[in-house]
Amino acid sequence: MVVSKVLGVSTSVVVVPGAPVLVPELSGAAAGESAAQVDAVVAMLRAAGAGVDSALVRGTDTAGRTIGDVSSSLVRWGAEVPVGRPGAPQADHEEVPDAALIAWWLLDRAGIDLPRSFVGVTAAGRLPRLQSANTLVVVVADGPASLSPRAPVPEDPRGVALDADLTGWLRNGGPLPDPGDVVAQAVGWWSRPAWLELSGLVGHRAAVESISWAPFGVGYHSARWALSSSDSAAAGDQE
């Protein structure tokens, strides 16, 4: 994968889950199983959002769509939950990728009132060069969806092992564990392209903090990195 250098003095990177089930208005009592973890995700976003002047969201989107600072809603999942900054132009929810909608909701929960945009990840793409060093980059990415009998995909030991490896990667750094596209599809690791983009951003660095959980048989992860232009290529930047 080819990536552009995007590190700057105050660039912060946060990976967040992209599951609608985390939204209480969409899933009711089921959201309670992840309430504490969502609070932790929101706290990471707040910490990462201090001192930055814009937010760039990256997430898997087969159409490779790009959207600007719009408002919309989560109605596609059954509830008219508004998302987006007050006063932002309204966009029909069908125009906004899933990953952007969930990221918008999390940014709203964190009280981050910054200009925001979304750039979809298709496969081995190129990260856009940031216009400002003071940018919060939010990557929306889930783990495999084959971790238990509750999962959308039949339980698969390869998915269980991969999710454990992703948890370890966030905590310890090193090369991103990647079994390849064939296995990724088999175990329901559909956001693999976004993880590859995340790896391109943070290299081999361990996160400052991270959390991983899987209440419904799908791996959910969140982690935060604080990157600077003084970070050396020895940390694992990919070109």
C-alpha positions as CSV (number, residue, x, y, z in Angstrom):
1,M,0.0,0.0,0.0
2,V,1.3,3.5,-0.8
3,V,0.5,6.2,1.7
4,S,1.4,9.9,1.8
5,K,3.1,11.4,4.8
6,V,0.5,13.0,7.0
7,L,2.3,13.4,10.3
8,G,2.4,16.8,11.8
9,V,3.1,18.6,15.0
10,S,-0.3,17.9,16.5
11,T,-1.7,15.0,14.4
12,S,-3.8,12.7,16.5
13,V,-5.2,9.3,15.3
14,V,-8.1,7.4,16.9
15,V,-9.6,4.1,15.7
16,V,-13.2,3.6,16.7
17,P,-15.8,0.9,16.1
18,G,-18.4,1.4,13.4
19,A,-21.3,-0.6,14.8
20,P,-24.8,0.8,14.9
21,V,-25.6,-1.5,17.8
22,L,-23.6,0.8,20.0
23,V,-26.2,3.6,19.6
24,P,-28.8,3.3,22.4
25,E,-31.6,4.7,20.2
26,L,-31.0,2.0,17.7
27,S,-30.5,-1.1,19.9
28,G,-32.1,-0.4,23.2
29,A,-30.9,-2.5,26.1
30,A,-28.3,-4.2,23.9
31,A,-26.3,-0.9,23.9
32,G,-26.0,-1.2,27.6
33,E,-23.5,-4.1,27.2
34,S,-21.1,-1.6,25.6
35,A,-22.0,1.6,27.5
36,A,-18.8,1.8,29.5
37,Q,-16.6,1.0,26.5
38,V,-18.4,3.7,24.4
39,D,-17.7,6.2,27.2
40,A,-14.0,5.2,26.9
41,V,-14.1,5.7,23.1
42,V,-15.6,9.2,23.6
43,A,-12.9,10.0,26.2
44,M,-10.2,9.1,23.7
45,L,-11.8,11.3,21.1
46,R,-11.9,14.2,23.5
47,A,-8.3,13.8,24.4
48,A,-7.2,13.5,20.8
49,G,-9.4,16.5,19.8
50,A,-7.7,18.9,22.1
51,G,-5.7,21.5,20.2
52,V,-6.7,20.4,16.6
53,D,-8.7,22.4,14.1
54,S,-10.3,19.8,11.9
55,A,-11.4,16.1,11.9
56,L,-10.8,13.7,9.0
57,V,-12.7,10.4,9.1
58,R,-11.5,7.4,7.2
59,G,-13.6,4.2,6.8
60,T,-14.2,1.3,4.5
61,D,-16.6,2.3,1.7
62,T,-16.7,0.3,-1.5
63,A,-17.8,3.3,-3.5
64,G,-14.9,5.4,-2.3
65,R,-17.1,8.3,-1.5
66,T,-15.9,11.7,-0.1
67,I,-18.2,14.0,1.8
68,G,-17.7,17.3,3.6
69,D,-19.0,18.8,6.7
70,V,-22.7,17.8,6.6
71,S,-25.4,16.8,9.0
72,S,-27.6,13.8,8.6
73,S,-29.3,11.0,10.6
74,L,-29.2,7.4,11.5
75,V,-32.6,6.7,10.2
76,R,-31.4,3.9,7.9
77,W,-31.0,1.8,11.0
78,G,-34.5,2.6,12.3
79,A,-34.4,5.7,14.4
80,E,-34.3,9.4,13.5
81,V,-31.1,10.2,15.4
82,P,-29.5,13.4,14.1
83,V,-25.7,13.5,13.6
84,G,-23.4,16.3,12.5
85,R,-22.5,19.8,13.6
86,P,-25.3,22.3,14.2
87,G,-25.7,24.5,11.2
88,A,-23.9,22.1,8.8
89,P,-25.7,21.5,5.5
90,Q,-28.2,18.6,5.6
91,A,-27.4,15.5,3.6
92,D,-29.8,12.6,2.9
93,H,-28.6,9.6,4.9
94,E,-28.4,7.6,1.7
95,E,-25.6,9.9,0.5
96,V,-23.5,9.3,3.7
97,P,-21.5,6.1,4.2
98,D,-22.1,4.0,7.2
99,A,-18.7,4.7,8.7
100,A,-19.2,8.4,8.4
101,L,-22.5,8.3,10.2
102,I,-21.2,6.4,13.2
103,A,-18.1,8.5,13.4
104,W,-20.3,11.7,13.3
105,W,-22.3,10.2,16.2
106,L,-19.2,9.5,18.2
107,L,-17.7,13.0,17.5
108,D,-21.0,14.5,18.6
109,R,-21.0,12.5,21.8
110,A,-17.5,13.7,22.5
111,G,-18.6,17.3,21.9
112,I,-16.1,17.9,19.2
113,D,-17.4,20.8,17.2
114,L,-14.7,20.9,14.5
115,P,-15.1,21.0,10.7
116,R,-15.2,17.4,9.6
117,S,-14.9,15.4,6.4
118,F,-14.9,11.8,5.3
119,V,-12.8,10.0,2.7
120,G,-13.8,6.4,1.9
121,V,-11.3,3.6,1.8
122,T,-11.7,1.0,-1.0
123,A,-8.7,-1.2,-1.0
124,A,-5.0,-0.4,-1.2
125,G,-5.5,3.3,-1.6
126,R,-3.6,6.5,-1.0
127,L,-4.1,8.6,2.1
128,P,-4.8,12.2,1.3
129,R,-2.2,14.7,2.4
130,L,-3.7,16.7,5.3
131,Q,-4.1,20.4,4.7
132,S,-3.2,21.2,8.3
133,A,-0.9,19.5,10.8
134,N,-3.5,20.0,13.5
135,T,-5.9,17.3,12.3
136,L,-7.7,14.6,14.2
137,V,-7.8,11.5,12.1
138,V,-10.6,9.1,13.0
139,V,-10.4,5.6,11.4
140,V,-13.6,3.6,11.6
141,A,-12.7,-0.1,11.7
142,D,-14.1,-3.3,13.3
143,G,-12.5,-6.7,14.0
144,P,-13.7,-10.0,12.6
145,A,-17.4,-10.9,12.9
146,S,-16.9,-14.6,13.7
147,L,-15.9,-14.6,17.4
148,S,-18.8,-16.5,19.0
149,P,-22.2,-18.1,18.2
150,R,-23.8,-14.6,18.5
151,A,-21.7,-13.4,15.6
152,P,-23.1,-12.5,12.1
153,V,-20.6,-15.1,10.6
154,P,-20.3,-18.6,11.9
155,E,-17.7,-18.9,14.7
156,D,-14.3,-19.3,13.2
157,P,-11.0,-19.9,15.1
158,R,-9.2,-17.9,12.5
159,G,-11.3,-14.9,13.3
160,V,-10.9,-15.4,17.1
161,A,-7.1,-15.6,16.6
162,L,-7.0,-12.5,14.4
163,D,-9.0,-10.4,16.8
164,A,-6.6,-11.4,19.6
165,D,-3.7,-10.4,17.4
166,L,-5.4,-7.0,16.6
167,T,-5.8,-6.4,20.3
168,G,-2.1,-7.2,20.8
169,W,-1.1,-4.9,17.9
170,L,-2.9,-1.9,19.4
171,R,-1.3,-2.5,22.7
172,N,2.2,-3.4,21.6
173,G,2.8,-2.1,18.1
174,G,4.7,-4.0,15.4
175,P,3.5,-5.1,12.0
176,L,-0.3,-5.2,11.5
177,P,-1.6,-8.8,11.6
178,D,-3.1,-9.4,8.2
179,P,-4.2,-12.8,7.0
180,G,-5.0,-11.5,3.5
181,D,-8.2,-10.8,1.7
182,V,-9.5,-14.3,1.3
183,V,-9.3,-15.2,5.0
184,A,-10.6,-11.7,5.9
185,Q,-13.7,-12.2,3.9
186,A,-14.3,-15.7,5.4
187,V,-14.1,-14.5,9.0
188,G,-16.0,-11.3,8.4
189,W,-13.1,-8.8,8.7
190,W,-14.8,-6.5,6.2
191,S,-13.1,-3.3,7.4
192,R,-9.6,-4.8,6.6
193,P,-8.9,-1.9,4.1
194,A,-9.4,0.6,6.9
195,W,-7.0,-1.3,9.2
196,L,-4.5,-1.2,6.4
197,E,-4.9,2.6,6.2
198,L,-4.5,2.8,10.0
199,S,-1.3,0.9,9.8
200,G,-0.1,3.2,7.1
201,L,-0.7,6.1,9.5
202,V,0.7,4.8,12.7
203,G,3.4,2.4,11.4
204,H,4.6,0.1,14.1
205,R,3.8,2.4,17.0
206,A,1.8,1.1,20.0
207,A,-1.2,3.1,20.9
208,V,-1.1,5.5,23.9
209,E,-4.3,3.8,25.1
210,S,-6.6,1.1,23.8
211,I,-9.7,-0.9,24.6
212,S,-11.1,-4.1,22.9
213,W,-14.3,-5.9,23.5
214,A,-16.7,-8.3,21.7
215,P,-20.2,-8.5,23.3
216,F,-21.9,-9.7,20.1
217,G,-19.3,-11.9,18.5
218,V,-17.8,-9.0,16.6
219,G,-14.4,-7.4,17.6
220,Y,-14.7,-3.8,18.6
221,H,-11.6,-1.8,19.2
222,S,-10.6,1.8,20.0
223,A,-7.2,3.2,20.5
224,R,-5.4,6.6,20.3
225,W,-2.0,7.7,19.0
226,A,-0.4,11.1,19.3
227,L,1.9,11.5,16.3
228,S,4.5,14.2,15.6
229,S,6.8,15.2,12.8
230,S,9.7,14.2,15.0
231,D,8.6,10.5,14.9
232,S,11.3,8.6,13.0
233,A,10.9,6.3,10.1
234,A,12.3,3.6,12.4
235,A,9.0,3.6,14.2
236,G,7.6,1.8,11.1
237,D,6.2,4.4,8.7
238,Q,5.3,2.8,5.4
239,E,6.0,4.3,2.0
